[in-house]
Amino acid sequence: MASSAFFLLFPPLGPATEIRVIKIRPSPFRASPIYIDIQTIDIERDQVSFEALFVAAPATPEADANADVLDLDEDAWVVLGGCRSPVRPSVGAALRRRRYATRSRTLFVEEICVREEDQMVGVTRSEMMVRILFAAACIL
């Protein structure tokens, strides 16, 4: 779904306890583009507070198209390092609803932070999700 240039901006993962998180840049305007920064953290070592955002996949593409979104072409995009990448409309809407007006917000969003190419040595993907849930300050 995302362009390859977008994924080139992703820091590689190291030990099995490392994950990527995004920082949503603030905006007082709900309709403004969703600008993000991405970083790698070690959930057992680093003292970075983050929230985990899980957006259920819609039953049908039509249901996702009717998600609580603005009637804008850019609603289902995030921007990282000048590269736009599409996200599901329900993810775009969730990020817009949770973006702060005056300060950034750090989130783990599986659709953005986890790449299929990621090699999680010593743990399964489901085990890593459990670790993320326990490490998160809260689950949205």
Disulfide bonds with the S-S distance in Angstrom:
none
